[in-house]
Structures are given as structure tokens and as C-alpha cells.
Amino acid sequence: MQCPLSGCFFFSPSVIFFIVAALSLGLGLLSILKPERSILLYQKIMKYFNWKVEPIDPARELRGTRTLGGWLTVLAVLLGMVTLLKF
């Protein structure tokens, strides 16, 4: 089955998947290593849309951010591996 993105861009769809995997890996590692910065990044993005976001329980928020960052990192690595093997 051919990738539906192959006719839309002048470069290979694998480049798009690698870019998404690299950005996801970077965001996942940021969330694992520096969860405070990841939370601040989210707050800045929401502030742009006129929303004020504050964690109710900061310790729990840090644990959750680290956990989800770990899952995002795993998914990014898997996406990179699938891209290497399938394209």
C-alpha cells in the first residue's frame, strides 16, 4: 500500500515521519529530564490563547509529566524504527 502523503510533497514521506519522531523525542526527553520546563512551555502556549493553567497538585503534576514524557519518548523511538524499516 502506498503512503497517501507521497503525492503531496516534493520529498519522501519518511522525512515527515522522521521530523515528527525527532520533535516528539525532543519533547519527551524534555518532559522526562526537566518536567518544570515542559509545564512552563504548556502554560506559555495556553497563555497565548488567553487561558491561565495552574496545576492543583504540583508534585503530582511533575510525576504525571515525567510518566507521559516517558511514553512519548517510547512512541517516538518506535515511530523512528518503523520509519526506518518500512520506508
Secondary structure, DSSP 8 states (H G I E B T S, - for coil): ---TTTTTSSS-HHHHHHHHHHHHHHHHHHHHH-HHHHHHHHHHHHHHTT-----SSHHHHHHHHHHHHHHHHHHHHHHHHHHHHH-
